[in-house]
């Protein structure tokens, strides 16, 4: 489970993958889970990763939290991380950006 | 604060806004916060909304949780919601998709 709140001093990667072929959605999900478990979670500054599949099959989103932009950029230089990223890039067009949470609202009571 | 976990029976909207003009990033953030506070949080099935600004100024992301796809689609039909969405669409190219969380990993200890 991950928590999102403006008070946490984090950077957030929102990486949107648009699949070249929607029949590969599960394959891309598996690549990203494997990357998280085998590489990312062992790197300095890793906080969380959450993988989402779009209900229409066309996209996958990785919502990942890092302690700092410097930790995120150090990850990008890791050869083990690059192997997994290349596999993901073969399956989808990728649009990664780093974000800061500026506002978060949660319903007090959910029916 | 919002929480993300595969065990929560939710749908997640990840709405990526690419600004026509990055100098309008704060304006778009304000539109989305106002939409959440004035409209969304009062609608049936609303769970949470978290607004993110990209560090490079080019994008804004709304990460929102709804109880069900039907609740989300009912929101889209609300005239009050449409007023705010039109203002956001004037400022940015919008790519909304509904997602299901399939995997979430959180570091046990964060330095």
Backbone of each chain as ProteinMPNN parsed JSONL, in Angstrom:
{"seq_chain_A": "XXXXXXXXXXXXXXXXXXXXXXXXXXXXXXXXXXXXXXXXXXXXXXXXXXXXXXXXXXXXXXXXXXXXXXXXXXXXXXXXXXXXXXXXXXXXXXXXXXXXXXXXXXXXXXX", "coords_chain_A": {"N_chain_A": [[0.841, -1.193, 0.0], [0.513, 2.226, -0.781], [0.905, 5.625, 0.254], [-0.343, 8.889, -0.397], [0.45, 12.223, 0.007], [0.633, 15.744, 0.413], [2.394, 16.494, 2.385], [4.496, 14.734, 2.511], [7.914, 14.561, 1.862], [8.724, 14.064, -1.105], [9.509, 12.966, -4.467], [7.399, 12.294, -7.225], [7.07, 9.908, -9.685], [5.154, 9.806, -12.511], [4.453, 7.604, -14.82], [3.336, 7.072, -17.922], [2.335, 4.546, -20.01], [1.65, 3.905, -23.302], [0.37, 1.327, -24.981], [1.784, -0.347, -27.793], [0.441, -2.474, -28.812], [-2.506, -3.536, -27.563], [-2.929, -6.155, -26.705], [-0.697, -6.861, -25.368], [-0.816, -5.918, -22.767], [-0.834, -7.259, -20.22], [1.678, -8.44, -20.292], [3.37, -6.213, -20.211], [2.669, -5.198, -17.682], [3.709, -7.283, -16.15], [6.465, -7.024, -16.694], [6.984, -4.581, -15.445], [6.346, -5.08, -12.767], [8.26, -7.025, -12.221], [10.586, -5.494, -12.604], [10.334, -3.729, -10.478], [10.458, -5.463, -8.258], [12.878, -6.839, -8.591], [14.829, -4.915, -8.981], [14.258, -2.003, -8.516], [13.228, -1.659, -5.838], [15.405, -2.164, -4.295], [17.109, -0.07, -4.489], [18.769, 2.981, -3.428], [16.7, 5.44, -1.914], [14.307, 4.652, -3.011], [10.801, 4.603, -2.613], [8.055, 3.814, -3.108], [6.092, 1.837, -5.446], [3.436, 1.67, -7.696], [1.466, -0.192, -9.813], [-0.712, 0.188, -12.508], [-3.418, -0.923, -14.551], [-5.106, 0.083, -17.485], [-8.655, 0.132, -17.837], [-9.609, -0.173, -20.373], [-7.608, -1.488, -21.68], [-5.606, -0.195, -23.116], [-3.511, 1.244, -21.925], [-0.865, 1.461, -19.438], [0.015, 2.464, -16.172], [2.704, 3.493, -14.196], [2.969, 4.522, -10.984], [5.149, 5.996, -9.065], [7.086, 6.559, -6.143], [9.828, 8.478, -5.043], [12.595, 9.353, -2.929], [14.001, 11.631, -3.642], [14.771, 13.779, -6.465], [17.399, 13.389, -7.259], [17.937, 10.756, -6.379], [16.16, 9.387, -8.038], [17.271, 9.968, -10.56], [19.759, 8.769, -10.321], [18.964, 6.114, -10.306], [18.19, 5.815, -12.988], [20.619, 5.544, -14.227], [21.496, 3.026, -13.614], [22.613, -0.075, -14.801], [21.076, -2.477, -14.486], [18.502, -1.503, -14.12], [18.138, -0.29, -16.556], [17.963, -2.438, -18.346], [15.41, -3.509, -17.803], [13.86, -1.265, -18.402], [14.297, -1.003, -21.125], [12.943, -3.242, -22.093], [10.313, -2.547, -21.455], [10.035, -0.283, -23.063], [10.009, -1.405, -25.558], [7.484, -2.388, -25.752], [5.712, -0.291, -25.551], [4.813, 3.18, -26.037], [6.299, 5.732, -24.155], [5.742, 8.008, -21.531], [7.271, 9.631, -19.253], [7.222, 11.68, -16.332], [8.39, 13.767, -13.681], [6.868, 14.653, -10.624], [5.418, 16.89, -8.188], [3.376, 16.627, -5.359], [0.658, 18.73, -4.946], [-1.791, 19.065, -3.831], [-4.154, 17.258, -1.929], [-7.034, 15.405, -1.406], [-9.261, 13.543, 0.533], [-12.144, 11.594, 0.806], [-14.078, 11.716, 3.74], [-15.885, 9.804, 4.685], [-16.624, 6.811, 3.155], [-19.049, 5.244, 1.341]], "CA_chain_A": [[0.0, 0.0, 0.0], [1.234, 3.5, -0.81], [0.113, 6.769, 0.686], [0.007, 10.126, -1.08], [0.089, 13.405, 0.785], [1.57, 16.834, 0.119], [3.363, 16.703, 3.463], [5.65, 13.844, 2.402], [8.929, 15.19, 1.007], [8.996, 13.055, -2.112], [9.131, 13.233, -5.852], [6.531, 11.252, -7.752], [7.132, 9.608, -11.107], [3.955, 9.263, -13.144], [4.93, 7.12, -16.114], [2.193, 6.577, -18.689], [2.732, 3.683, -21.126], [0.601, 3.641, -24.293], [0.81, 0.081, -25.614], [1.722, -0.463, -29.251], [-0.555, -3.517, -29.08], [-3.155, -3.75, -26.26], [-2.88, -7.546, -26.237], [0.508, -7.006, -24.534], [-0.94, -5.179, -21.51], [-0.398, -8.066, -19.07], [3.132, -8.625, -20.412], [4.009, -4.988, -19.713], [2.471, -5.202, -16.227], [4.661, -8.239, -15.567], [7.808, -6.426, -16.793], [7.117, -3.506, -14.453], [6.383, -5.711, -11.438], [9.578, -7.659, -12.084], [11.575, -4.418, -12.433], [10.194, -3.21, -9.112], [10.879, -6.439, -7.259], [14.258, -7.282, -8.782], [15.797, -3.81, -9.049], [13.937, -0.683, -7.959], [13.025, -1.63, -4.387], [16.695, -2.324, -3.621], [17.948, 1.104, -4.747], [18.642, 4.069, -2.436], [15.709, 6.472, -2.193], [13.029, 4.082, -3.463], [9.756, 4.667, -1.581], [6.951, 2.923, -3.47], [5.689, 1.746, -6.852], [2.101, 1.093, -7.876], [1.246, -0.45, -11.242], [-2.131, 0.263, -12.862], [-3.772, -1.253, -15.944], [-6.333, 0.784, -17.87], [-9.772, -0.799, -18.01], [-9.798, -0.398, -21.811], [-6.497, -2.283, -22.208], [-4.698, 0.574, -23.977], [-2.443, 1.917, -21.192], [-0.416, 1.039, -18.111], [0.647, 3.57, -15.461], [3.493, 3.27, -12.993], [2.969, 5.669, -10.068], [6.253, 5.615, -8.184], [7.575, 7.622, -5.249], [11.256, 8.452, -4.723], [12.939, 10.311, -1.887], [14.483, 12.869, -4.256], [15.056, 13.719, -7.894], [18.751, 12.835, -7.414], [17.823, 9.295, -6.269], [15.511, 8.905, -9.264], [18.21, 10.059, -11.686], [20.783, 7.738, -10.113], [18.357, 4.855, -10.752], [18.197, 5.765, -14.457], [21.967, 5.187, -14.681], [21.799, 1.644, -13.235], [22.444, -1.002, -15.929], [19.984, -3.436, -14.254], [17.248, -0.79, -14.366], [18.034, -0.012, -17.995], [17.515, -3.659, -19.019], [13.96, -3.59, -17.679], [13.23, -0.147, -19.102], [14.31, -1.288, -22.566], [11.851, -4.193, -22.39], [9.055, -1.798, -21.408], [9.983, 0.636, -24.203], [9.674, -2.185, -26.76], [6.053, -2.7, -25.74], [4.838, 0.873, -25.406], [5.304, 4.564, -26.043], [6.434, 6.035, -22.739], [5.797, 9.436, -21.19], [7.55, 9.792, -17.818], [7.518, 13.008, -15.792], [8.478, 13.849, -12.224], [5.851, 15.56, -10.097], [5.274, 17.226, -6.776], [1.969, 16.671, -4.944], [0.343, 20.076, -4.461], [-3.105, 19.071, -3.168], [-4.729, 15.923, -1.816], [-8.298, 15.408, -0.665], [-9.789, 12.192, 0.683], [-13.466, 11.609, 1.409], [-14.028, 11.287, 5.131], [-16.643, 8.549, 4.811], [-16.904, 6.198, 1.865], [-20.143, 4.271, 1.483]], "C_chain_A": [[0.878, 1.246, 0.0], [0.314, 4.593, -0.283], [0.605, 8.013, -0.051], [-0.439, 11.284, -0.209], [1.098, 14.503, 0.495], [2.656, 16.982, 1.161], [4.574, 15.785, 3.35], [6.673, 14.455, 1.453], [9.455, 14.205, -0.023], [8.94, 13.667, -3.492], [8.35, 12.024, -6.347], [6.766, 11.121, -9.243], [5.759, 9.116, -11.548], [4.362, 8.903, -14.562], [3.771, 6.448, -16.83], [2.713, 5.815, -19.904], [1.518, 3.49, -22.043], [1.074, 2.443, -25.111], [0.739, 0.161, -27.133], [0.618, -1.443, -29.632], [-1.208, -3.873, -27.737], [-3.144, -5.207, -25.796], [-1.637, -7.802, -25.377], [0.387, -6.341, -23.169], [-0.418, -5.988, -20.317], [1.113, -8.272, -19.093], [3.871, -7.398, -19.881], [3.856, -4.866, -18.192], [3.506, -6.12, -15.565], [6.091, -7.7, -15.599], [8.008, -5.397, -15.682], [7.143, -4.051, -13.025], [7.76, -6.348, -11.2], [10.67, -6.61, -11.867], [11.537, -3.878, -11.012], [10.809, -4.181, -8.102], [12.36, -6.791, -7.363], [15.257, -6.144, -8.647], [15.392, -2.623, -8.183], [13.907, -0.668, -6.432], [14.332, -1.76, -3.615], [17.586, -1.091, -3.766], [17.73, 2.187, -3.687], [17.576, 5.062, -2.863], [14.401, 5.962, -2.743], [12.017, 4.145, -2.322], [8.597, 3.729, -1.919], [6.777, 2.892, -4.98], [4.32, 1.102, -6.896], [1.821, 1.016, -9.369], [-0.263, -0.516, -11.486], [-2.325, -0.19, -14.303], [-5.058, -0.518, -16.289], [-7.42, -0.231, -18.178], [-10.0, -1.113, -19.486], [-8.621, -1.131, -22.46], [-5.403, -1.487, -22.896], [-3.464, 1.113, -23.261], [-2.063, 1.151, -19.92], [0.214, 2.27, -17.474], [1.47, 3.019, -14.299], [3.515, 4.572, -12.197], [3.991, 5.349, -8.997], [6.738, 6.811, -7.388], [9.054, 7.391, -4.943], [11.539, 9.553, -3.71], [13.354, 11.658, -2.473], [14.685, 12.669, -5.754], [16.444, 13.106, -8.133], [18.728, 11.308, -7.316], [17.19, 8.707, -7.527], [16.504, 8.904, -10.425], [19.362, 9.071, -11.548], [20.259, 6.376, -10.561], [18.446, 4.721, -12.268], [19.554, 5.332, -15.012], [22.332, 3.728, -14.385], [21.598, 0.708, -14.417], [21.282, -1.981, -15.726], [18.629, -2.776, -14.498], [17.052, -0.567, -15.865], [17.553, -1.235, -18.778], [15.99, -3.75, -18.986], [13.279, -2.457, -18.444], [13.207, -0.393, -20.608], [13.19, -2.246, -22.946], [10.505, -3.473, -22.389], [8.919, -0.903, -22.641], [9.669, -0.106, -25.503], [8.17, -2.399, -26.88], [5.168, -1.471, -25.823], [5.583, 2.18, -25.647], [5.246, 5.075, -24.604], [6.485, 7.544, -22.529], [5.995, 9.603, -19.688], [7.772, 11.26, -17.466], [7.585, 12.899, -14.276], [7.546, 14.938, -11.726], [6.05, 15.811, -8.605], [3.774, 17.233, -6.476], [1.672, 18.06, -4.387], [-0.977, 20.134, -3.707], [-3.603, 17.648, -3.084], [-5.954, 15.98, -0.916], [-8.85, 13.991, -0.651], [-11.147, 12.293, 1.352], [-13.39, 11.063, 2.822], [-14.718, 9.918, 5.286], [-16.958, 8.042, 3.417], [-17.958, 5.125, 2.067], [-19.717, 2.918, 0.943]], "O_chain_A": [[1.88, 1.301, 0.713], [-0.909, 4.486, -0.37], [1.8, 8.176, -0.296], [-1.578, 11.318, 0.258], [2.289, 14.229, 0.347], [3.721, 17.529, 0.876], [5.582, 16.019, 4.017], [6.318, 14.831, 0.336], [10.504, 13.589, 0.168], [8.392, 14.754, -3.677], [8.603, 10.889, -5.944], [6.674, 12.101, -9.981], [5.254, 8.125, -11.021], [4.589, 9.777, -15.399], [3.284, 5.398, -16.409], [3.442, 6.368, -20.727], [0.485, 2.976, -21.613], [2.059, 2.533, -25.844], [-0.232, 0.668, -27.695], [-0.058, -1.267, -30.646], [-0.553, -4.446, -26.866], [-3.332, -5.47, -24.608], [-1.536, -8.844, -24.729], [1.39, -6.207, -22.469], [0.346, -5.473, -19.501], [1.757, -8.28, -18.044], [4.878, -7.527, -19.184], [4.796, -4.478, -17.498], [4.1, -5.768, -14.546], [6.847, -7.893, -14.647], [9.066, -5.347, -15.055], [7.875, -3.543, -12.175], [8.34, -6.222, -10.121], [11.57, -6.804, -11.051], [12.577, -3.604, -10.413], [11.57, -3.786, -7.218], [13.021, -7.015, -6.35], [16.4, -6.365, -8.247], [16.091, -2.273, -7.232], [14.485, 0.219, -5.803], [14.371, -1.497, -2.413], [18.694, -1.063, -3.23], [16.643, 2.299, -3.119], [17.536, 5.482, -4.019], [13.466, 6.741, -2.929], [12.335, 3.782, -1.19], [8.202, 2.923, -1.077], [7.24, 3.778, -5.698], [4.069, 0.108, -6.216], [1.921, 2.007, -10.093], [-0.992, -1.191, -10.759], [-1.509, 0.113, -15.173], [-5.995, -0.493, -15.491], [-7.151, -1.31, -18.707], [-10.516, -2.178, -19.825], [-8.637, -1.368, -23.668], [-4.361, -2.05, -23.232], [-2.463, 1.412, -23.912], [-2.819, 0.324, -19.409], [0.88, 3.044, -18.161], [0.996, 2.189, -13.523], [4.012, 5.594, -12.671], [3.738, 4.526, -8.117], [6.792, 7.932, -7.893], [9.477, 6.279, -4.629], [10.822, 10.551, -3.639], [13.094, 12.705, -1.879], [14.758, 11.541, -6.243], [16.637, 12.381, -9.11], [19.417, 10.632, -8.08], [17.622, 7.666, -8.023], [16.566, 7.94, -11.187], [19.884, 8.586, -12.551], [21.004, 5.574, -11.124], [18.743, 3.641, -12.78], [19.637, 4.818, -16.127], [23.362, 3.243, -14.853], [20.51, 0.69, -14.994], [20.571, -2.291, -16.682], [17.712, -3.411, -15.021], [15.934, -0.647, -16.373], [16.822, -1.095, -19.759], [15.353, -4.032, -20.002], [12.237, -2.666, -19.064], [12.242, -0.048, -21.289], [12.559, -2.088, -23.991], [9.65, -3.755, -23.228], [7.831, -0.774, -23.202], [9.129, 0.481, -26.441], [7.646, -2.57, -27.981], [3.984, -1.591, -26.137], [6.8, 2.271, -25.485], [4.248, 4.871, -23.913], [7.177, 8.263, -23.25], [5.027, 9.706, -18.934], [8.427, 11.993, -18.207], [6.927, 12.055, -13.667], [7.444, 16.008, -12.325], [6.729, 15.073, -7.892], [2.99, 17.781, -7.25], [2.347, 18.519, -3.466], [-1.265, 21.118, -3.025], [-3.495, 16.897, -4.053], [-5.915, 16.528, 0.186], [-8.902, 13.322, -1.683], [-11.296, 12.995, 2.352], [-12.715, 10.065, 3.073], [-14.195, 9.011, 5.933], [-17.503, 8.776, 2.592], [-17.779, 4.208, 2.869], [-20.499, 1.967, 0.973]]}, "seq_chain_B": "XXXXXXXXXXXXXXXXXXXXXXXXXXXXXXXXXXXXXXXXXXXXXXXXXXXXXXXXXXXXXXXXXXXXXXXXXXXXXXXXXXXXXXXXXXXXXXXXXXXXXXXXXXXXXXX", "coords_chain_B": {"N_chain_B": [[-4.875, 13.141, 2.529], [-4.3, 10.324, 0.524], [-4.76, 6.807, -0.035], [-3.293, 4.048, -1.71], [-4.013, 0.872, -2.86], [-4.139, -2.498, -3.973], [-6.195, -3.933, -2.84], [-8.357, -2.303, -2.375], [-11.604, -1.732, -3.507], [-11.872, -0.024, -6.097], [-12.077, 2.393, -8.786], [-9.531, 4.05, -10.609], [-8.855, 7.221, -11.766], [-6.479, 8.402, -13.918], [-5.464, 11.325, -14.947], [-3.847, 13.046, -17.306], [-2.585, 16.165, -17.955], [-1.358, 18.063, -20.505], [0.13, 21.044, -20.719], [-0.836, 23.768, -22.811], [0.584, 26.074, -22.606], [3.2, 26.427, -20.525], [3.384, 28.449, -18.608], [0.919, 28.625, -17.525], [0.611, 26.703, -15.568], [0.123, 26.881, -12.734], [-2.379, 28.085, -12.754], [-3.972, 26.075, -13.912], [-3.698, 24.094, -11.94], [-5.085, 25.406, -9.886], [-7.68, 25.504, -10.974], [-8.309, 22.774, -10.95], [-8.182, 22.122, -8.24], [-10.249, 23.748, -7.286], [-12.396, 22.584, -8.675], [-12.455, 20.087, -7.448], [-13.04, 20.753, -4.774], [-15.418, 22.25, -4.95], [-17.2, 20.737, -6.423], [-16.604, 17.867, -7.106], [-16.05, 16.421, -4.668], [-18.492, 16.32, -3.472], [-20.05, 14.557, -4.801], [-21.751, 11.396, -5.404], [-19.891, 8.474, -4.698], [-17.368, 9.533, -4.932], [-13.987, 9.284, -3.911], [-11.232, 10.108, -3.562], [-8.959, 12.792, -4.484], [-5.955, 13.784, -5.957], [-3.706, 16.26, -6.736], [-1.076, 16.935, -8.929], [1.885, 18.683, -9.814], [4.126, 18.909, -12.549], [7.677, 18.87, -12.251], [9.062, 20.154, -14.23], [7.275, 21.96, -15.206], [5.599, 21.427, -17.376], [3.379, 19.718, -17.282], [0.349, 18.609, -15.607], [-1.058, 16.405, -13.255], [-4.01, 14.757, -12.382], [-4.805, 12.506, -9.974], [-7.234, 10.455, -9.259], [-9.635, 8.812, -7.206], [-12.455, 6.719, -7.505], [-15.516, 5.178, -6.468], [-16.683, 3.445, -8.289], [-16.855, 2.669, -11.827], [-19.312, 3.439, -12.851], [-20.104, 5.502, -11.084], [-18.111, 7.374, -11.694], [-18.733, 7.905, -14.386], [-21.268, 8.995, -14.122], [-20.599, 11.383, -12.878], [-19.359, 12.717, -15.009], [-21.539, 13.576, -16.435], [-22.608, 15.639, -15.021], [-23.623, 18.983, -15.022], [-22.266, 20.991, -13.481], [-19.774, 19.856, -13.084], [-18.919, 19.736, -15.697], [-18.517, 22.407, -16.378], [-16.139, 23.073, -14.998], [-14.421, 21.209, -16.184], [-14.359, 22.097, -18.809], [-12.937, 24.484, -18.511], [-10.445, 23.504, -17.761], [-9.782, 22.094, -20.068], [-9.367, 24.143, -21.843], [-6.875, 25.013, -21.152], [-5.094, 22.965, -21.518], [-3.989, 19.961, -23.215], [-5.689, 16.931, -22.847], [-5.526, 13.752, -21.332], [-7.375, 11.41, -20.238], [-7.759, 8.346, -18.465], [-9.304, 5.397, -17.166], [-8.309, 3.274, -14.509], [-7.234, 0.169, -13.008], [-5.728, -0.815, -9.997], [-3.057, -3.013, -10.0], [-0.831, -3.87, -8.703], [1.079, -3.094, -5.856], [3.747, -1.733, -4.114], [5.52, -0.91, -1.228], [8.214, 0.638, 0.329], [9.613, -0.774, 3.235], [11.158, 0.509, 5.168], [12.012, 3.849, 5.195], [14.679, 5.875, 4.653]], "CA_chain_B": [[-4.017, 12.014, 2.216], [-4.962, 9.208, -0.141], [-4.024, 5.548, 0.018], [-3.443, 3.216, -2.895], [-3.756, -0.537, -2.583], [-4.951, -3.334, -4.858], [-7.33, -4.533, -2.157], [-9.5, -1.39, -2.311], [-12.431, -1.916, -4.705], [-11.993, 1.323, -6.625], [-11.447, 2.696, -10.07], [-8.62, 5.181, -10.497], [-8.682, 8.083, -12.928], [-5.205, 9.114, -14.051], [-5.73, 12.315, -15.988], [-2.6, 13.769, -17.58], [-2.807, 17.418, -18.677], [-0.158, 18.665, -21.097], [-0.249, 22.452, -20.858], [-0.527, 24.477, -24.06], [1.576, 27.099, -22.245], [3.605, 26.073, -19.162], [3.194, 29.534, -17.634], [-0.42, 28.467, -16.942], [0.534, 25.508, -14.717], [-0.54, 27.156, -11.457], [-3.792, 28.355, -13.055], [-4.643, 24.786, -14.081], [-3.76, 23.489, -10.594], [-6.162, 26.078, -9.147], [-8.959, 25.045, -11.545], [-8.567, 21.393, -10.527], [-8.476, 22.142, -6.8], [-11.594, 24.306, -7.138], [-13.351, 21.567, -9.141], [-12.544, 19.044, -6.418], [-13.67, 21.247, -3.55], [-16.759, 22.785, -5.18], [-18.091, 19.798, -7.115], [-16.338, 16.42, -7.096], [-16.109, 15.77, -3.354], [-19.888, 16.233, -3.039], [-20.783, 13.627, -5.668], [-21.75, 10.003, -4.928], [-18.83, 7.6, -5.192], [-16.052, 10.186, -4.857], [-13.141, 8.77, -2.829], [-10.117, 11.025, -3.32], [-8.313, 13.44, -5.632], [-4.631, 14.324, -5.643], [-3.248, 17.058, -7.865], [0.388, 16.951, -9.02], [2.478, 19.531, -10.854], [5.426, 18.376, -12.967], [8.778, 19.741, -11.826], [9.497, 20.938, -15.389], [6.239, 22.934, -15.553], [4.886, 21.126, -18.616], [2.231, 18.84, -17.088], [-0.344, 18.473, -14.333], [-1.761, 15.118, -13.185], [-5.01, 14.488, -11.36], [-4.915, 11.083, -9.64], [-8.491, 10.485, -8.506], [-10.236, 7.495, -6.946], [-13.916, 6.666, -7.459], [-16.004, 3.88, -5.986], [-16.997, 2.575, -9.428], [-16.886, 3.312, -13.137], [-20.636, 4.067, -13.006], [-20.065, 6.783, -10.366], [-17.276, 8.291, -12.473], [-19.452, 8.317, -15.595], [-22.355, 9.892, -13.696], [-19.964, 12.69, -12.652], [-19.116, 13.369, -16.308], [-22.8, 14.136, -16.929], [-23.025, 16.754, -14.161], [-23.294, 20.281, -15.616], [-21.269, 21.721, -12.684], [-18.462, 19.259, -13.367], [-18.553, 20.069, -17.08], [-18.006, 23.782, -16.394], [-14.734, 23.033, -14.596], [-13.64, 20.448, -17.164], [-14.131, 22.955, -19.979], [-11.855, 25.435, -18.192], [-9.179, 22.763, -17.808], [-9.492, 21.729, -21.456], [-8.854, 25.34, -22.531], [-5.483, 25.249, -20.767], [-4.22, 21.802, -21.714], [-4.418, 18.73, -23.881], [-6.072, 16.073, -21.729], [-5.593, 12.315, -21.628], [-7.896, 10.693, -19.068], [-8.095, 6.924, -18.58], [-9.64, 4.72, -15.907], [-7.366, 2.198, -14.23], [-7.325, -0.716, -11.849], [-4.416, -1.085, -9.401], [-2.779, -4.45, -10.066], [0.348, -4.197, -7.886], [1.571, -1.952, -5.095], [4.856, -2.087, -3.235], [5.952, 0.236, -0.437], [9.423, 0.322, 1.095], [9.321, -0.95, 4.653], [11.825, 1.571, 5.925], [12.501, 4.936, 4.35], [15.693, 6.659, 5.384]], "C_chain_B": [[-4.84, 10.919, 1.548], [-4.12, 7.952, 0.033], [-4.319, 4.742, -1.232], [-3.137, 1.786, -2.51], [-4.651, -1.377, -3.478], [-6.208, -3.853, -4.182], [-8.545, -3.605, -2.093], [-10.306, -1.507, -3.606], [-12.781, -0.566, -5.316], [-11.681, 1.317, -8.103], [-10.633, 3.975, -9.874], [-8.592, 5.928, -11.822], [-7.275, 8.653, -12.874], [-5.372, 10.045, -15.243], [-4.482, 13.182, -16.146], [-2.92, 14.975, -18.453], [-1.462, 17.919, -19.193], [-0.502, 20.115, -21.41], [0.092, 23.004, -22.242], [0.591, 25.477, -23.806], [1.963, 26.86, -20.781], [3.466, 27.218, -18.155], [1.816, 29.46, -16.981], [-0.514, 27.297, -15.958], [-0.216, 25.781, -13.415], [-2.028, 27.419, -11.662], [-4.571, 27.036, -13.205], [-4.753, 24.055, -12.739], [-4.93, 24.094, -9.816], [-7.543, 25.644, -9.655], [-9.307, 23.65, -11.014], [-8.866, 21.31, -9.027], [-9.897, 22.673, -6.566], [-12.66, 23.302, -7.579], [-13.554, 20.49, -8.083], [-13.36, 19.536, -5.23], [-15.125, 21.678, -3.775], [-17.72, 21.729, -5.709], [-17.8, 18.341, -6.751], [-16.586, 15.776, -5.732], [-17.539, 15.626, -2.841], [-20.688, 15.201, -3.832], [-20.708, 12.194, -5.124], [-20.588, 9.221, -5.533], [-17.461, 8.238, -5.224], [-15.264, 9.619, -3.682], [-11.983, 9.721, -2.539], [-9.675, 11.68, -4.613], [-6.984, 13.996, -5.164], [-4.089, 15.001, -6.893], [-1.724, 17.169, -7.793], [0.812, 17.951, -10.095], [3.84, 18.965, -11.242], [6.51, 19.388, -12.629], [9.252, 20.625, -12.98], [8.422, 21.914, -15.884], [5.322, 22.544, -16.691], [3.564, 20.389, -18.42], [1.606, 19.034, -15.705], [-1.032, 17.108, -14.373], [-2.798, 15.17, -12.073], [-5.119, 12.976, -11.191], [-6.13, 10.972, -8.726], [-9.065, 9.082, -8.375], [-11.748, 7.632, -6.837], [-14.336, 5.26, -7.066], [-16.236, 2.91, -7.142], [-16.94, 3.378, -10.722], [-18.224, 4.021, -13.353], [-20.683, 5.414, -12.285], [-19.25, 7.814, -11.139], [-18.047, 8.813, -13.69], [-20.647, 9.213, -15.265], [-21.81, 11.295, -13.442], [-19.794, 13.437, -13.965], [-20.363, 14.046, -16.857], [-23.261, 15.351, -16.135], [-22.655, 18.088, -14.796], [-22.235, 21.056, -14.825], [-19.861, 21.172, -12.935], [-17.992, 19.662, -14.759], [-18.001, 21.491, -17.189], [-16.515, 23.797, -16.054], [-13.882, 22.29, -15.63], [-13.373, 21.287, -18.411], [-13.004, 23.944, -19.728], [-10.499, 24.73, -18.254], [-8.786, 22.451, -19.254], [-8.986, 22.937, -22.249], [-7.357, 25.534, -22.286], [-4.538, 24.121, -21.187], [-4.872, 20.755, -22.606], [-4.591, 17.668, -22.797], [-6.095, 14.613, -22.17], [-6.047, 11.551, -20.392], [-8.126, 9.215, -19.382], [-8.443, 6.402, -17.194], [-8.768, 3.485, -15.749], [-7.811, 1.362, -13.038], [-5.907, -0.901, -11.306], [-4.177, -2.584, -9.42], [-1.609, -4.86, -9.171], [0.768, -2.951, -7.137], [2.624, -2.413, -4.101], [5.338, -0.829, -2.542], [7.182, -0.192, 0.356], [9.073, 0.233, 2.573], [9.913, 0.192, 5.459], [12.36, 2.61, 4.943], [13.479, 5.776, 5.161], [15.333, 8.139, 5.36]], "O_chain_B": [[-5.958, 10.63, 1.975], [-2.906, 8.031, 0.226], [-5.437, 4.748, -1.748], [-2.106, 1.516, -1.894], [-5.802, -1.012, -3.719], [-7.184, -4.181, -4.856], [-9.648, -4.059, -1.79], [-9.74, -1.392, -4.693], [-13.864, -0.031, -5.077], [-11.096, 0.366, -8.622], [-10.992, 4.853, -9.089], [-8.335, 5.34, -12.872], [-6.909, 9.311, -11.901], [-5.415, 9.607, -16.393], [-4.113, 13.942, -15.251], [-3.457, 14.833, -19.552], [-0.543, 18.169, -18.414], [-1.337, 20.382, -22.274], [1.169, 22.741, -22.778], [1.44, 25.707, -24.667], [1.141, 27.068, -19.889], [3.434, 26.965, -16.95], [1.563, 30.15, -15.993], [-1.618, 26.933, -15.552], [-1.091, 25.007, -13.03], [-2.849, 27.02, -10.836], [-5.682, 26.899, -12.693], [-5.79, 23.462, -12.44], [-5.681, 23.37, -9.163], [-8.463, 25.44, -8.863], [-10.458, 23.379, -10.672], [-9.707, 20.518, -8.601], [-10.65, 22.127, -5.76], [-13.705, 23.18, -6.939], [-14.674, 20.037, -7.848], [-14.25, 18.842, -4.739], [-15.968, 21.497, -2.896], [-18.925, 21.813, -5.471], [-18.641, 17.663, -6.162], [-17.236, 14.735, -5.633], [-17.78, 14.893, -1.882], [-21.872, 14.995, -3.565], [-19.735, 11.82, -4.47], [-20.336, 9.299, -6.736], [-16.476, 7.559, -5.513], [-15.799, 9.485, -2.582], [-11.774, 10.1, -1.387], [-9.974, 11.192, -5.704], [-6.897, 14.608, -4.099], [-4.02, 14.399, -7.965], [-1.159, 17.457, -6.738], [0.181, 18.055, -11.147], [4.624, 18.583, -10.373], [6.299, 20.598, -12.708], [9.781, 21.713, -12.753], [8.634, 22.616, -16.873], [4.352, 23.252, -16.962], [2.707, 20.428, -19.303], [2.233, 19.544, -14.777], [-1.535, 16.702, -15.421], [-2.496, 15.58, -10.952], [-5.474, 12.256, -12.125], [-6.068, 11.35, -7.556], [-8.992, 8.273, -9.3], [-12.259, 8.533, -6.171], [-13.617, 4.288, -7.296], [-16.017, 1.706, -7.005], [-16.973, 4.609, -10.707], [-18.268, 5.085, -13.97], [-21.242, 6.374, -12.816], [-19.637, 8.978, -11.234], [-18.019, 10.007, -13.987], [-20.995, 10.095, -16.05], [-22.473, 12.285, -13.751], [-20.048, 14.639, -14.039], [-20.266, 14.98, -17.653], [-24.209, 16.025, -16.537], [-21.48, 18.314, -15.085], [-21.386, 21.713, -15.427], [-18.888, 21.924, -12.99], [-16.803, 19.901, -14.974], [-17.116, 21.751, -18.004], [-15.723, 24.45, -16.734], [-12.755, 22.694, -15.917], [-12.297, 21.204, -19.003], [-12.204, 24.217, -20.623], [-9.522, 25.297, -18.742], [-7.614, 22.533, -19.621], [-8.254, 22.77, -23.224], [-6.659, 26.139, -23.099], [-3.321, 24.304, -21.208], [-6.093, 20.67, -22.737], [-3.732, 17.523, -21.927], [-6.613, 14.279, -23.236], [-5.226, 11.099, -19.594], [-8.633, 8.878, -20.452], [-7.945, 6.897, -16.184], [-8.516, 2.75, -16.704], [-8.621, 1.771, -12.206], [-4.977, -1.121, -12.083], [-4.998, -3.35, -8.914], [-1.411, -6.046, -8.908], [0.81, -1.864, -7.714], [2.414, -3.361, -3.346], [5.543, 0.202, -3.184], [7.192, -1.255, 0.978], [8.329, 1.062, 3.097], [9.253, 0.767, 6.324], [13.067, 2.282, 3.989], [13.14, 6.313, 6.216], [16.06, 8.96, 5.919]]}, "name": "protein", "num_of_chains": 2, "seq": "XXXXXXXXXXXXXXXXXXXXXXXXXXXXXXXXXXXXXXXXXXXXXXXXXXXXXXXXXXXXXXXXXXXXXXXXXXXXXXXXXXXXXXXXXXXXXXXXXXXXXXXXXXXXXXXXXXXXXXXXXXXXXXXXXXXXXXXXXXXXXXXXXXXXXXXXXXXXXXXXXXXXXXXXXXXXXXXXXXXXXXXXXXXXXXXXXXXXXXXXXXXXXXXXXXXXXXXXXXXXXX"}
